[in-house]
Amino acid sequence: MERFGFVGLPNAGKSSLFNALSGSSALAAPYAFATKDPNVGTARIPDDRLKRLAAMSNSAKVVPATVEFIDIGGLVEGASQGEGLGNRFLANIREVDAVVFVLRAFSDDDVPGPTDPLEHLRVLEIELALADLETAERQLDKRRRAAKGDKALIDGVKALEAAHEVLAEGTPLYRSDLDSQERDHLRDLFFLTNKPALVVVNVGEADIGRIDELAAPVAAELAGRAEIVGMCVQLEAEAAQLPEDERAEILDAFGLGEGALPRFIRSAYHLLGLRTFLTTGEKESRAWTFKAGWKAPRCAGVIHTDFERGFIRAEVIHWDDLLEIGSWPKARELGRLRVEGKDYEVADGDVLEIRFNV
């Protein structure tokens, strides 16, 4: 399960975004530090392909892929020196797969705080970079000493030295020119700014028609270093509390399309290079998440480690071809199932049946 950690200034809309995506009802109040304990929630990923395959197979159980969201207390300028509630919550998102920056781009006389999303971004990036700098400084001498006795550690020390230099300037690592190999050396340190970044620009209800315009300065500032999603978080959170049929009606009435979760998930999957394969049968139809480029045995391991260890072959068909044929047995009868071996690179939307022996 992929995990996303939310960061933002007080009153930026983090908890409302958490509610919009997870369908929860975490406290979202117009004052600072309403969130003191981390909110953790999960969401099922909407996937029409899975629904249609389950209907075709008359599956007794349908299991969508899921993601986890973690909403922590708001950061303020000077948090790294203990201002506001300090950095005490950051440990809760050190091991997430991606960090979600929630930036306020709406005005409301009842909600204090800055309304310029670029100002929000500036403060958050500096505070996270300083938090990472503290980690780097704690580790640097230790790793230099260790490398004197183990030459295999030298490249990791060089990467940490380069990261330390970047962070000391208040620059997050995802904005740096560190290459992928250097960043891989840093993964065990769980730097917050070494993670992929997704930015949500939160606009007011009156500005729904200007979402792209209000998000454009943030996109220009980050210049491809992060995924950008604009939305009216408050409306999305209110819609998420409604029954599904009423939710679709209000989303349509406000021109919000399919809603926050599908748009967020598309951006998140693109950011992390994620794909989905499917399995289907009378007992269960299920969606499974994997990384682009993974081959069949590794995808089989997502289902169960024994499937990867004893992998023999995979029977494969794309989901829409299977639906057109009408059933797995008929696809086999017609010779439409492909038999793929260990070198097959699984594609998004593939339906798999794994053959293995342990």
C-alpha positions as semicolon CSV with decimal commas, in nm:
position;residue;x (nm);y (nm);z (nm)
1;M;0,000;0,000;0,000
2;E;0,141;0,338;-0,103
3;R;0,150;0,599;0,172
4;F;0,122;0,977;0,136
5;G;0,208;1,229;0,407
6;F;0,045;1,573;0,407
7;V;0,237;1,886;0,505
8;G;0,110;2,242;0,510
9;L;0,086;2,563;0,707
10;P;-0,202;2,601;0,954
11;N;-0,535;2,660;0,776
12;A;-0,405;2,551;0,435
13;G;-0,665;2,273;0,413
14;K;-0,465;1,961;0,501
15;S;-0,730;1,803;0,720
16;S;-1,003;1,891;0,470
17;L;-0,796;1,726;0,196
18;F;-0,754;1,422;0,421
19;N;-1,133;1,408;0,456
20;A;-1,189;1,461;0,082
21;L;-0,962;1,173;-0,012
22;S;-1,034;0,926;0,266
23;G;-1,402;1,005;0,327
24;S;-1,315;1,058;0,695
25;S;-1,434;1,335;0,924
26;A;-1,113;1,457;1,085
27;L;-1,143;1,794;1,262
28;A;-1,083;2,074;1,012
29;A;-1,110;2,402;1,206
30;P;-1,022;2,762;1,107
31;Y;-0,752;2,799;1,371
32;A;-0,392;2,689;1,398
33;F;-0,292;2,344;1,527
34;A;-0,638;2,189;1,524
35;T;-0,455;1,868;1,430
36;K;-0,236;1,761;1,721
37;D;-0,234;1,384;1,673
38;P;-0,171;1,244;1,323
39;N;-0,481;1,141;1,129
40;V;-0,432;0,816;0,940
41;G;-0,683;0,693;0,684
42;T;-0,710;0,471;0,380
43;A;-0,896;0,503;0,054
44;R;-1,002;0,248;-0,202
45;I;-0,883;0,341;-0,549
46;P;-1,177;0,374;-0,789
47;D;-1,126;0,141;-1,086
48;D;-1,409;0,079;-1,331
49;R;-1,207;-0,204;-1,491
50;L;-1,219;-0,399;-1,167
51;K;-1,593;-0,351;-1,127
52;R;-1,660;-0,473;-1,479
53;L;-1,435;-0,777;-1,444
54;A;-1,599;-0,867;-1,112
55;A;-1,942;-0,846;-1,276
56;M;-1,823;-1,066;-1,564
57;S;-1,681;-1,329;-1,324
58;N;-1,970;-1,297;-1,079
59;S;-1,704;-1,261;-0,811
60;A;-1,804;-1,321;-0,449
61;K;-1,550;-1,061;-0,336
62;V;-1,411;-0,743;-0,495
63;V;-1,086;-0,601;-0,355
64;P;-0,966;-0,267;-0,494
65;A;-0,614;-0,134;-0,448
66;T;-0,578;0,103;-0,151
67;V;-0,361;0,394;-0,046
68;E;-0,294;0,543;0,296
69;F;-0,297;0,910;0,391
70;I;-0,131;1,065;0,697
71;D;-0,229;1,418;0,802
72;I;0,005;1,582;1,055
73;G;-0,006;1,908;1,248
74;G;0,064;2,230;1,062
75;L;0,414;2,369;1,027
76;V;0,500;2,736;1,071
77;E;0,807;2,938;0,984
78;G;1,069;2,864;1,248
79;A;0,931;2,516;1,324
80;S;1,284;2,377;1,302
81;Q;1,373;2,608;1,594
82;G;1,063;2,506;1,788
83;E;0,812;2,770;1,673
84;G;0,446;2,668;1,683
85;L;0,442;2,297;1,757
86;G;0,790;2,253;1,610
87;N;0,881;1,952;1,400
88;R;0,741;1,696;1,640
89;F;0,502;1,550;1,380
90;L;0,752;1,503;1,099
91;A;0,862;1,161;1,228
92;N;0,515;1,035;1,138
93;I;0,578;1,088;0,766
94;R;0,947;0,997;0,738
95;E;0,862;0,660;0,582
96;V;0,585;0,763;0,341
97;D;0,627;0,706;-0,033
98;A;0,558;1,068;-0,125
99;V;0,506;1,402;0,048
100;V;0,196;1,606;-0,038
101;F;0,234;1,983;-0,001
102;V;-0,101;2,154;0,060
103;L;-0,081;2,521;-0,044
104;R;-0,352;2,774;0,028
105;A;-0,470;2,991;-0,262
106;F;-0,797;3,125;-0,119
107;S;-0,905;3,428;0,083
108;D;-1,142;3,399;0,377
109;D;-1,181;3,665;0,647
110;D;-1,263;3,392;0,899
111;V;-0,947;3,193;0,825
112;P;-0,620;3,357;0,934
113;G;-0,289;3,313;0,755
114;P;-0,122;3,395;0,422
115;T;-0,311;3,328;0,098
116;D;-0,022;3,321;-0,148
117;P;0,058;2,958;-0,237
118;L;0,418;3,051;-0,324
119;E;0,467;3,185;0,029
120;H;0,331;2,858;0,168
121;L;0,568;2,665;-0,056
122;R;0,868;2,877;0,050
123;V;0,808;2,821;0,421
124;L;0,741;2,449;0,389
125;E;1,044;2,383;0,173
126;I;1,276;2,570;0,408
127;E;1,141;2,398;0,719
128;L;1,162;2,050;0,567
129;A;1,511;2,121;0,432
130;L;1,625;2,235;0,777
131;A;1,476;1,924;0,937
132;D;1,667;1,711;0,686
133;L;1,982;1,916;0,747
134;E;1,965;1,825;1,115
135;T;1,949;1,455;1,018
136;A;2,241;1,497;0,776
137;E;2,457;1,666;1,038
138;R;2,390;1,388;1,289
139;Q;2,491;1,121;1,039
140;L;2,781;1,276;0,852
141;D;3,061;1,222;1,105
142;K;2,938;0,870;1,188
143;R;2,940;0,768;0,824
144;R;3,276;0,926;0,752
145;R;3,428;0,725;1,037
146;A;3,259;0,405;0,919
147;A;3,386;0,460;0,563
148;K;3,747;0,464;0,685
149;G;3,710;0,098;0,769
150;D;3,484;0,002;0,480
151;K;3,559;0,147;0,136
152;A;3,220;0,027;0,009
153;L;3,062;0,310;0,212
154;I;3,257;0,590;0,042
155;D;3,000;0,659;-0,232
156;G;2,728;0,690;0,031
157;V;2,936;0,941;0,227
158;K;2,996;1,146;-0,089
159;A;2,622;1,150;-0,158
160;L;2,552;1,261;0,200
161;E;2,813;1,538;0,173
162;A;2,648;1,661;-0,149
163;A;2,305;1,649;0,017
164;H;2,434;1,836;0,321
165;E;2,561;2,115;0,096
166;V;2,222;2,145;-0,077
167;L;2,022;2,136;0,246
168;A;2,245;2,394;0,413
169;E;2,124;2,641;0,149
170;G;1,761;2,570;0,245
171;T;1,701;2,381;-0,080
172;P;1,496;2,059;-0,075
173;L;1,669;1,759;-0,230
174;Y;1,397;1,703;-0,490
175;R;1,492;2,045;-0,634
176;S;1,863;1,960;-0,643
177;D;2,078;1,821;-0,922
178;L;2,170;1,509;-0,726
179;D;2,146;1,216;-0,963
180;S;1,931;0,908;-0,904
181;Q;2,227;0,703;-0,781
182;E;2,321;0,963;-0,521
183;R;1,960;0,987;-0,405
184;D;1,942;0,608;-0,377
185;H;2,238;0,619;-0,137
186;L;2,032;0,850;0,087
187;R;1,716;0,640;0,107
188;D;1,799;0,477;0,440
189;L;1,812;0,822;0,601
190;F;1,445;0,887;0,517
191;F;1,501;1,250;0,421
192;L;1,164;1,417;0,373
193;T;1,285;1,622;0,077
194;N;1,436;1,318;-0,095
195;K;1,085;1,185;-0,158
196;P;0,869;1,251;-0,464
197;A;0,653;1,561;-0,411
198;L;0,291;1,617;-0,506
199;V;0,153;1,969;-0,462
200;V;-0,217;2,045;-0,404
201;V;-0,311;2,408;-0,471
202;N;-0,626;2,469;-0,266
203;V;-0,857;2,732;-0,419
204;G;-1,178;2,889;-0,289
205;E;-1,527;2,807;-0,411
206;A;-1,547;3,138;-0,599
207;D;-1,233;3,049;-0,796
208;I;-1,324;2,702;-0,922
209;G;-1,316;2,837;-1,276
210;R;-0,961;2,972;-1,220
211;I;-0,792;2,660;-1,083
212;D;-0,539;2,632;-1,366
213;E;-0,461;3,004;-1,345
214;L;-0,402;2,995;-0,969
215;A;-0,191;2,680;-0,989
216;A;0,023;2,811;-1,277
217;P;0,272;3,016;-1,066
218;V;0,341;2,709;-0,850
219;A;0,391;2,491;-1,157
220;A;0,630;2,752;-1,302
221;E;0,825;2,775;-0,975
222;L;0,869;2,400;-0,944
223;A;0,945;2,356;-1,316
224;G;0,863;1,987;-1,341
225;R;1,015;1,887;-1,005
226;A;0,672;1,790;-0,863
227;E;0,322;1,693;-0,970
228;I;0,070;1,980;-0,937
229;V;-0,304;1,931;-0,870
230;G;-0,545;2,221;-0,824
231;M;-0,877;2,172;-0,644
232;C;-1,133;2,331;-0,414
233;V;-1,060;2,112;-0,114
234;Q;-1,352;2,232;0,100
235;L;-1,614;2,144;-0,160
236;E;-1,444;1,813;-0,229
237;A;-1,445;1,731;0,144
238;E;-1,815;1,814;0,173
239;A;-1,895;1,600;-0,132
240;A;-1,696;1,307;0,009
241;Q;-1,933;1,288;0,308
242;L;-2,238;1,234;0,084
243;P;-2,381;0,905;-0,047
244;E;-2,232;0,812;-0,383
245;D;-2,533;0,914;-0,595
246;E;-2,563;1,254;-0,423
247;R;-2,187;1,304;-0,441
248;A;-2,188;1,266;-0,820
249;E;-2,470;1,520;-0,840
250;I;-2,292;1,790;-0,638
251;L;-1,960;1,731;-0,817
252;D;-2,137;1,776;-1,149
253;A;-2,324;2,085;-1,029
254;F;-1,999;2,258;-0,933
255;G;-1,811;2,140;-1,240
256;L;-1,574;1,927;-1,029
257;G;-1,590;1,630;-1,263
258;E;-1,514;1,292;-1,109
259;G;-1,393;1,434;-0,776
260;A;-1,070;1,470;-0,582
261;L;-0,971;1,107;-0,526
262;P;-0,947;0,990;-0,890
263;R;-0,756;1,305;-0,991
264;F;-0,522;1,280;-0,694
265;I;-0,458;0,910;-0,759
266;R;-0,379;0,969;-1,126
267;S;-0,123;1,233;-1,035
268;A;0,018;1,017;-0,754
269;Y;0,049;0,712;-0,980
270;H;0,223;0,920;-1,246
271;L;0,458;1,067;-0,984
272;L;0,555;0,727;-0,843
273;G;0,550;0,534;-1,171
274;L;0,273;0,304;-1,048
275;R;0,056;0,071;-1,254
276;T;-0,226;-0,177;-1,188
277;F;-0,271;-0,539;-1,288
278;L;-0,580;-0,742;-1,211
279;T;-0,687;-1,092;-1,118
280;T;-1,043;-1,221;-1,155
281;G;-1,247;-1,531;-1,079
282;E;-1,560;-1,652;-0,902
283;K;-1,402;-1,624;-0,557
284;E;-1,245;-1,282;-0,599
285;S;-1,155;-1,001;-0,836
286;R;-0,870;-0,783;-0,716
287;A;-0,653;-0,490;-0,825
288;W;-0,279;-0,503;-0,752
289;T;-0,033;-0,213;-0,763
290;F;0,313;-0,250;-0,916
291;K;0,593;-0,031;-1,050
292;A;0,626;0,036;-1,423
293;G;0,892;-0,191;-1,570
294;W;0,839;-0,480;-1,329
295;K;0,851;-0,825;-1,485
296;A;0,601;-1,103;-1,430
297;P;0,777;-1,284;-1,140
298;R;0,808;-0,964;-0,937
299;C;0,443;-0,879;-0,999
300;A;0,354;-1,234;-0,895
301;G;0,536;-1,162;-0,569
302;V;0,291;-0,881;-0,498
303;I;0,022;-1,148;-0,469
304;H;0,238;-1,382;-0,258
305;T;0,610;-1,431;-0,213
306;D;0,570;-1,802;-0,303
307;F;0,436;-1,696;-0,643
308;E;0,759;-1,512;-0,717
309;R;0,986;-1,777;-0,568
310;G;0,825;-2,062;-0,762
311;F;0,718;-1,869;-1,073
312;I;0,676;-2,086;-1,384
313;R;0,469;-1,873;-1,619
314;A;0,181;-1,625;-1,637
315;E;-0,131;-1,645;-1,849
316;V;-0,207;-1,291;-1,962
317;I;-0,481;-1,101;-2,138
318;H;-0,565;-0,731;-2,138
319;W;-0,875;-0,644;-1,937
320;D;-1,080;-0,504;-2,228
321;D;-1,006;-0,807;-2,447
322;L;-1,122;-1,035;-2,166
323;L;-1,444;-0,839;-2,122
324;E;-1,511;-0,856;-2,494
325;I;-1,469;-1,235;-2,491
326;G;-1,684;-1,271;-2,180
327;S;-1,500;-1,517;-1,956
328;W;-1,158;-1,659;-1,870
329;P;-1,246;-2,018;-1,979
330;K;-1,372;-1,892;-2,313
331;A;-1,056;-1,684;-2,364
332;R;-0,851;-1,998;-2,303
333;E;-1,072;-2,199;-2,538
334;L;-1,026;-1,941;-2,813
335;G;-0,651;-1,930;-2,763
336;R;-0,659;-1,563;-2,661
337;L;-0,457;-1,609;-2,340
338;R;-0,088;-1,537;-2,390
339;V;0,164;-1,752;-2,204
340;E;0,445;-1,527;-2,077
341;G;0,767;-1,620;-1,900
342;K;1,007;-1,458;-1,656
343;D;1,112;-1,179;-1,893
344;Y;0,762;-1,049;-1,960
345;E;0,716;-0,684;-1,857
346;V;0,366;-0,651;-1,715
347;A;0,149;-0,372;-1,859
348;D;-0,113;-0,160;-1,687
349;G;-0,452;-0,330;-1,720
350;D;-0,316;-0,681;-1,771
351;V;-0,521;-0,960;-1,618
352;L;-0,293;-1,235;-1,487
353;E;-0,316;-1,593;-1,372
354;I;0,011;-1,715;-1,222
355;R;0,143;-2,070;-1,248
356;F;0,400;-2,157;-0,981
357;N;0,555;-2,445;-0,795
358;V;0,733;-2,441;-0,458
